[in-house]
Structure formats: C-alpha cells, structure tokens
Amino acid sequence: QSALTQPPSASGTLGQRVSISCSGSGSNLGDNSVNWYQHLPGTAPKLLIFSNSQRPSGVPDRFSGSKSGTSASLAISGLQSEDEAEYYCAAWDDNLMGVVFGGGTRLTVL
Amino acid sequence: EVQLLESGGGLVQPGGSLRLSCEASGFTFSNSAMTWVRQAPGKGLEWVSTISGGSTSTHYADSVRGRFTISRDNSKGTLYLLMTSLRGEDTAVYYCAKVSAGMAHFDFWGQGTLVTVSS
C-alpha cells in the first residue's frame, strides 16, 4: 500500500477538465512539496509539476498543480488524446527517510 | 542536452547479483544527486535509492536496504546500482534519474533497463 493515495483511474472527454487527487500525511505532503509525473508505457517518466505547482519548461499550461495541507491535486484542462497516460504524485517522507510515490492514476480520454 | 543511458539489465536467478549502470551526459554530473526508480510488471513506480553528488549521503527503500548498493564514479559520469540476493519481486524496469532541487524532484529520466529474476 502506497504512502500517497491516488484514485486508480480517471477519465474525461476531449476538451474537458479533469482533476487527480493525491492524499498523504504530515510526514510527506504535510512537510514537503509534491511533484507529479506522467508515464506512458515503454517510455521514460516525465516531470510534469514540481514544488507543488511549478511547471518545467515545455510543459503546457493546461497542466496545473496545487497542494493544501496533506492533500495535493493535478488538474488538466482542455483534455487531449495524448494526455492518456499514467500519472503519479511523489514526495519526500521524513519518517521513512525516502521518496514515496502514489499508486498511480490511469487517465483515459474518451 | 541531458542524456541518461541505463545498461546491465538481464535475466538472473533468485539469489543472484547484477550491477546496473547509468551513463550521464549534458550536465555537471558531480553537482547532481542521482536516483534509481523501478516499475514492476503491472505495478506503479517505486523509488529504490538516491545518492548525493559527492557520494556522502545515500538513502534506500526498506524493500532493498541491505541488498542493494548505490554508488557513482564522477570521473566517468556514471551511476551504479549493485543488486545482490535478488528476489522475484525485484523483477522490474529500472530507471535512473537526475535529482533536481528537491529529493522527489526528478527532472530527467533514462529509458530504463529490464531486470528479470527467475529460475
């Protein structure tokens, strides 16, 4: 069982806005920033959001992140077919002294 | 352009050992912490280990502590993961990644190398 909890699946239609949640505890999201990764099968994972809400260069502004207390959220607006992928949240955990990932959310674009 | 190229994966018997390598280029390797993350078949991403730029600090997941050893050679720009006492549950694609400002902030990833532990 992952230290960070994500819904196993999410879906939306083209152009729609979807949101993926990530729930943790005081030792991870409560004290540390969250990062989000996009992973397509057979490819290298890609950094999508860092430090809760920052986008690396090249990531479209359709992707946004937020964090409040021990919960975080990734929002994708103007959903496109290429957004169909697995999404993971990750954070440092002060108790485990290691990085914890969420279980991943598979996004389906209908 | 940052590039990370893993190698060393393959088929190994339970109880055996394997050493993975990750050749880095396109950035000042010695200035960056590096990490290993794996994905078992049908499972999500799992952090394995992280090493600081100067090798003064290492961290391991509980699932591999005492069996895996992370190291680096800054003169060669290469990261390593020595895996011993391998188990079936270690079967996974292993990715190396560059650590950026935060300990869970991995800004560049390699394509991965597959490790299969089976008799």
Chai-1 contact restraints between the chains, C-beta under 6 A:
chainA,res_idxA,chainB,res_idxB,connection_type,confidence,min_distance_angstrom,max_distance_angstrom,comment,restraint_id
A,S33,B,G102,contact,1.0,0.0,6.0,A-B,restraint_1
A,N35,B,A104,contact,1.0,0.0,6.0,A-B,restraint_2
A,N35,B,H105,contact,1.0,0.0,6.0,A-B,restraint_3
A,A44,B,W109,contact,1.0,0.0,6.0,A-B,restraint_4
A,A44,B,Q111,contact,1.0,0.0,6.0,A-B,restraint_5
A,P45,B,W109,contact,1.0,0.0,6.0,A-B,restraint_6
A,L47,B,D107,contact,1.0,0.0,6.0,A-B,restraint_7
A,F50,B,H105,contact,1.0,0.0,6.0,A-B,restraint_8
A,Y88,B,L45,contact,1.0,0.0,6.0,A-B,restraint_9
A,A90,B,A104,contact,1.0,0.0,6.0,A-B,restraint_10
A,A91,B,A104,contact,1.0,0.0,6.0,A-B,restraint_11
A,W92,B,M103,contact,1.0,0.0,6.0,A-B,restraint_12
A,W92,B,A104,contact,1.0,0.0,6.0,A-B,restraint_13
A,G98,B,H59,contact,1.0,0.0,6.0,A-B,restraint_14
A,G98,B,A61,contact,1.0,0.0,6.0,A-B,restraint_15
A,V99,B,W47,contact,1.0,0.0,6.0,A-B,restraint_16
A,V99,B,A104,contact,1.0,0.0,6.0,A-B,restraint_17
A,F101,B,L45,contact,1.0,0.0,6.0,A-B,restraint_18
A,G103,B,G44,contact,1.0,0.0,6.0,A-B,restraint_19
A,G104,B,G44,contact,1.0,0.0,6.0,A-B,restraint_20
